[in-house]
Amino acid sequence: MSLDEKFQKAAEDIKKLKSKPSDQDLLEIYALFKQATEGDINTSRPGLLDLKGKAKWDAWNGKKGVDKEKAKEQYVAKAQELINSIGLN
């Protein structure tokens, strides 16, 4: 299975977790997905009152410089870690 196929499968599987991961895990998965699919962040930081938006922006910005292939590998590994700890429906 190619890296792209593993990435797509992980993206599908992450939606089937038995329970919601921690906020920190969700931010990590979000940031890796965005880095893998879009590359370095390309938007300005959300405003002061958008706490969720800022957290997501900060998480993605923290992956700046990680190449798309490496981000896909990290995403697949993180997804597998969550699947192993939480389980799938």
PyMOL CGO cylinders between C-alpha atoms (Angstrom):
from pymol import cmd
from pymol.cgo import CYLINDER

trace = [
    CYLINDER, 0.00, 0.00, 0.00, 1.41, 3.39, -0.99, 0.3, 1, 1, 1, 1, 1, 1,
    CYLINDER, 1.41, 3.39, -0.99, 1.81, 6.27, 1.44, 0.3, 1, 1, 1, 1, 1, 1,
    CYLINDER, 1.81, 6.27, 1.44, -1.09, 8.13, -0.22, 0.3, 1, 1, 1, 1, 1, 1,
    CYLINDER, -1.09, 8.13, -0.22, -3.34, 5.07, 0.18, 0.3, 1, 1, 1, 1, 1, 1,
    CYLINDER, -3.34, 5.07, 0.18, -2.33, 4.69, 3.85, 0.3, 1, 1, 1, 1, 1, 1,
    CYLINDER, -2.33, 4.69, 3.85, -3.00, 8.40, 4.38, 0.3, 1, 1, 1, 1, 1, 1,
    CYLINDER, -3.00, 8.40, 4.38, -6.48, 8.19, 2.80, 0.3, 1, 1, 1, 1, 1, 1,
    CYLINDER, -6.48, 8.19, 2.80, -7.34, 5.09, 4.85, 0.3, 1, 1, 1, 1, 1, 1,
    CYLINDER, -7.34, 5.09, 4.85, -6.14, 6.78, 8.06, 0.3, 1, 1, 1, 1, 1, 1,
    CYLINDER, -6.14, 6.78, 8.06, -8.24, 9.86, 7.25, 0.3, 1, 1, 1, 1, 1, 1,
    CYLINDER, -8.24, 9.86, 7.25, -11.31, 7.63, 6.84, 0.3, 1, 1, 1, 1, 1, 1,
    CYLINDER, -11.31, 7.63, 6.84, -10.56, 5.53, 9.93, 0.3, 1, 1, 1, 1, 1, 1,
    CYLINDER, -10.56, 5.53, 9.93, -10.06, 8.55, 12.19, 0.3, 1, 1, 1, 1, 1, 1,
    CYLINDER, -10.06, 8.55, 12.19, -13.74, 9.43, 11.63, 0.3, 1, 1, 1, 1, 1, 1,
    CYLINDER, -13.74, 9.43, 11.63, -14.75, 5.98, 12.94, 0.3, 1, 1, 1, 1, 1, 1,
    CYLINDER, -14.75, 5.98, 12.94, -13.17, 6.16, 16.40, 0.3, 1, 1, 1, 1, 1, 1,
    CYLINDER, -13.17, 6.16, 16.40, -15.31, 4.81, 19.25, 0.3, 1, 1, 1, 1, 1, 1,
    CYLINDER, -15.31, 4.81, 19.25, -14.95, 8.03, 21.22, 0.3, 1, 1, 1, 1, 1, 1,
    CYLINDER, -14.95, 8.03, 21.22, -13.66, 11.55, 20.68, 0.3, 1, 1, 1, 1, 1, 1,
    CYLINDER, -13.66, 11.55, 20.68, -9.89, 11.95, 21.18, 0.3, 1, 1, 1, 1, 1, 1,
    CYLINDER, -9.89, 11.95, 21.18, -8.52, 14.62, 23.49, 0.3, 1, 1, 1, 1, 1, 1,
    CYLINDER, -8.52, 14.62, 23.49, -8.44, 18.20, 22.23, 0.3, 1, 1, 1, 1, 1, 1,
    CYLINDER, -8.44, 18.20, 22.23, -4.65, 17.97, 21.98, 0.3, 1, 1, 1, 1, 1, 1,
    CYLINDER, -4.65, 17.97, 21.98, -4.87, 14.83, 19.83, 0.3, 1, 1, 1, 1, 1, 1,
    CYLINDER, -4.87, 14.83, 19.83, -7.52, 16.46, 17.63, 0.3, 1, 1, 1, 1, 1, 1,
    CYLINDER, -7.52, 16.46, 17.63, -5.29, 19.51, 17.10, 0.3, 1, 1, 1, 1, 1, 1,
    CYLINDER, -5.29, 19.51, 17.10, -2.33, 17.27, 16.23, 0.3, 1, 1, 1, 1, 1, 1,
    CYLINDER, -2.33, 17.27, 16.23, -4.39, 15.30, 13.70, 0.3, 1, 1, 1, 1, 1, 1,
    CYLINDER, -4.39, 15.30, 13.70, -5.80, 18.52, 12.22, 0.3, 1, 1, 1, 1, 1, 1,
    CYLINDER, -5.80, 18.52, 12.22, -2.37, 20.14, 11.89, 0.3, 1, 1, 1, 1, 1, 1,
    CYLINDER, -2.37, 20.14, 11.89, -0.80, 17.07, 10.29, 0.3, 1, 1, 1, 1, 1, 1,
    CYLINDER, -0.80, 17.07, 10.29, -3.71, 16.70, 7.86, 0.3, 1, 1, 1, 1, 1, 1,
    CYLINDER, -3.71, 16.70, 7.86, -3.51, 20.35, 6.79, 0.3, 1, 1, 1, 1, 1, 1,
    CYLINDER, -3.51, 20.35, 6.79, 0.29, 20.21, 6.46, 0.3, 1, 1, 1, 1, 1, 1,
    CYLINDER, 0.29, 20.21, 6.46, 0.05, 16.98, 4.42, 0.3, 1, 1, 1, 1, 1, 1,
    CYLINDER, 0.05, 16.98, 4.42, -2.62, 18.29, 2.07, 0.3, 1, 1, 1, 1, 1, 1,
    CYLINDER, -2.62, 18.29, 2.07, -1.85, 22.01, 1.79, 0.3, 1, 1, 1, 1, 1, 1,
    CYLINDER, -1.85, 22.01, 1.79, 1.71, 22.49, 3.04, 0.3, 1, 1, 1, 1, 1, 1,
    CYLINDER, 1.71, 22.49, 3.04, 2.79, 25.46, 5.14, 0.3, 1, 1, 1, 1, 1, 1,
    CYLINDER, 2.79, 25.46, 5.14, 0.03, 27.62, 6.59, 0.3, 1, 1, 1, 1, 1, 1,
    CYLINDER, 0.03, 27.62, 6.59, -1.18, 30.25, 4.16, 0.3, 1, 1, 1, 1, 1, 1,
    CYLINDER, -1.18, 30.25, 4.16, -3.71, 32.27, 6.16, 0.3, 1, 1, 1, 1, 1, 1,
    CYLINDER, -3.71, 32.27, 6.16, -3.44, 34.98, 8.80, 0.3, 1, 1, 1, 1, 1, 1,
    CYLINDER, -3.44, 34.98, 8.80, -4.05, 34.17, 12.45, 0.3, 1, 1, 1, 1, 1, 1,
    CYLINDER, -4.05, 34.17, 12.45, -7.72, 34.45, 13.49, 0.3, 1, 1, 1, 1, 1, 1,
    CYLINDER, -7.72, 34.45, 13.49, -8.88, 37.27, 15.73, 0.3, 1, 1, 1, 1, 1, 1,
    CYLINDER, -8.88, 37.27, 15.73, -8.80, 37.46, 19.49, 0.3, 1, 1, 1, 1, 1, 1,
    CYLINDER, -8.80, 37.46, 19.49, -12.30, 36.07, 20.07, 0.3, 1, 1, 1, 1, 1, 1,
    CYLINDER, -12.30, 36.07, 20.07, -11.93, 33.02, 17.81, 0.3, 1, 1, 1, 1, 1, 1,
    CYLINDER, -11.93, 33.02, 17.81, -10.30, 30.72, 20.37, 0.3, 1, 1, 1, 1, 1, 1,
    CYLINDER, -10.30, 30.72, 20.37, -10.92, 27.50, 18.43, 0.3, 1, 1, 1, 1, 1, 1,
    CYLINDER, -10.92, 27.50, 18.43, -9.66, 29.07, 15.20, 0.3, 1, 1, 1, 1, 1, 1,
    CYLINDER, -9.66, 29.07, 15.20, -6.52, 30.35, 16.92, 0.3, 1, 1, 1, 1, 1, 1,
    CYLINDER, -6.52, 30.35, 16.92, -5.80, 26.93, 18.46, 0.3, 1, 1, 1, 1, 1, 1,
    CYLINDER, -5.80, 26.93, 18.46, -6.15, 25.25, 15.07, 0.3, 1, 1, 1, 1, 1, 1,
    CYLINDER, -6.15, 25.25, 15.07, -4.03, 27.95, 13.39, 0.3, 1, 1, 1, 1, 1, 1,
    CYLINDER, -4.03, 27.95, 13.39, -1.31, 27.63, 16.05, 0.3, 1, 1, 1, 1, 1, 1,
    CYLINDER, -1.31, 27.63, 16.05, -1.27, 23.84, 15.71, 0.3, 1, 1, 1, 1, 1, 1,
    CYLINDER, -1.27, 23.84, 15.71, -0.91, 24.01, 11.92, 0.3, 1, 1, 1, 1, 1, 1,
    CYLINDER, -0.91, 24.01, 11.92, 1.67, 26.80, 12.14, 0.3, 1, 1, 1, 1, 1, 1,
    CYLINDER, 1.67, 26.80, 12.14, 3.66, 24.53, 14.48, 0.3, 1, 1, 1, 1, 1, 1,
    CYLINDER, 3.66, 24.53, 14.48, 4.13, 22.11, 11.56, 0.3, 1, 1, 1, 1, 1, 1,
    CYLINDER, 4.13, 22.11, 11.56, 5.60, 24.80, 9.30, 0.3, 1, 1, 1, 1, 1, 1,
    CYLINDER, 5.60, 24.80, 9.30, 8.52, 23.47, 7.30, 0.3, 1, 1, 1, 1, 1, 1,
    CYLINDER, 8.52, 23.47, 7.30, 7.50, 19.79, 7.53, 0.3, 1, 1, 1, 1, 1, 1,
    CYLINDER, 7.50, 19.79, 7.53, 7.28, 18.45, 4.00, 0.3, 1, 1, 1, 1, 1, 1,
    CYLINDER, 7.28, 18.45, 4.00, 4.00, 16.93, 2.81, 0.3, 1, 1, 1, 1, 1, 1,
    CYLINDER, 4.00, 16.93, 2.81, 5.31, 13.36, 2.65, 0.3, 1, 1, 1, 1, 1, 1,
    CYLINDER, 5.31, 13.36, 2.65, 6.70, 13.52, 6.18, 0.3, 1, 1, 1, 1, 1, 1,
    CYLINDER, 6.70, 13.52, 6.18, 3.42, 15.03, 7.43, 0.3, 1, 1, 1, 1, 1, 1,
    CYLINDER, 3.42, 15.03, 7.43, 1.51, 12.14, 5.81, 0.3, 1, 1, 1, 1, 1, 1,
    CYLINDER, 1.51, 12.14, 5.81, 3.78, 9.62, 7.56, 0.3, 1, 1, 1, 1, 1, 1,
    CYLINDER, 3.78, 9.62, 7.56, 3.26, 11.37, 10.91, 0.3, 1, 1, 1, 1, 1, 1,
    CYLINDER, 3.26, 11.37, 10.91, -0.51, 11.56, 10.32, 0.3, 1, 1, 1, 1, 1, 1,
    CYLINDER, -0.51, 11.56, 10.32, -0.73, 7.82, 9.58, 0.3, 1, 1, 1, 1, 1, 1,
    CYLINDER, -0.73, 7.82, 9.58, 1.33, 7.05, 12.71, 0.3, 1, 1, 1, 1, 1, 1,
    CYLINDER, 1.33, 7.05, 12.71, -0.79, 9.34, 14.92, 0.3, 1, 1, 1, 1, 1, 1,
    CYLINDER, -0.79, 9.34, 14.92, -4.02, 7.91, 13.51, 0.3, 1, 1, 1, 1, 1, 1,
    CYLINDER, -4.02, 7.91, 13.51, -2.81, 4.37, 14.22, 0.3, 1, 1, 1, 1, 1, 1,
    CYLINDER, -2.81, 4.37, 14.22, -1.86, 5.39, 17.77, 0.3, 1, 1, 1, 1, 1, 1,
    CYLINDER, -1.86, 5.39, 17.77, -5.39, 6.73, 18.34, 0.3, 1, 1, 1, 1, 1, 1,
    CYLINDER, -5.39, 6.73, 18.34, -7.01, 3.67, 16.77, 0.3, 1, 1, 1, 1, 1, 1,
    CYLINDER, -7.01, 3.67, 16.77, -4.93, 1.42, 19.03, 0.3, 1, 1, 1, 1, 1, 1,
    CYLINDER, -4.93, 1.42, 19.03, -5.84, 3.36, 22.18, 0.3, 1, 1, 1, 1, 1, 1,
    CYLINDER, -5.84, 3.36, 22.18, -9.50, 4.22, 21.44, 0.3, 1, 1, 1, 1, 1, 1,
    CYLINDER, -9.50, 4.22, 21.44, -10.60, 1.60, 18.92, 0.3, 1, 1, 1, 1, 1, 1,
    CYLINDER, -10.60, 1.60, 18.92, -12.93, 1.81, 15.93, 0.3, 1, 1, 1, 1, 1, 1,
    CYLINDER, -12.93, 1.81, 15.93, -16.71, 1.47, 15.80, 0.3, 1, 1, 1, 1, 1, 1,
]
cmd.load_cgo(trace, "trace")
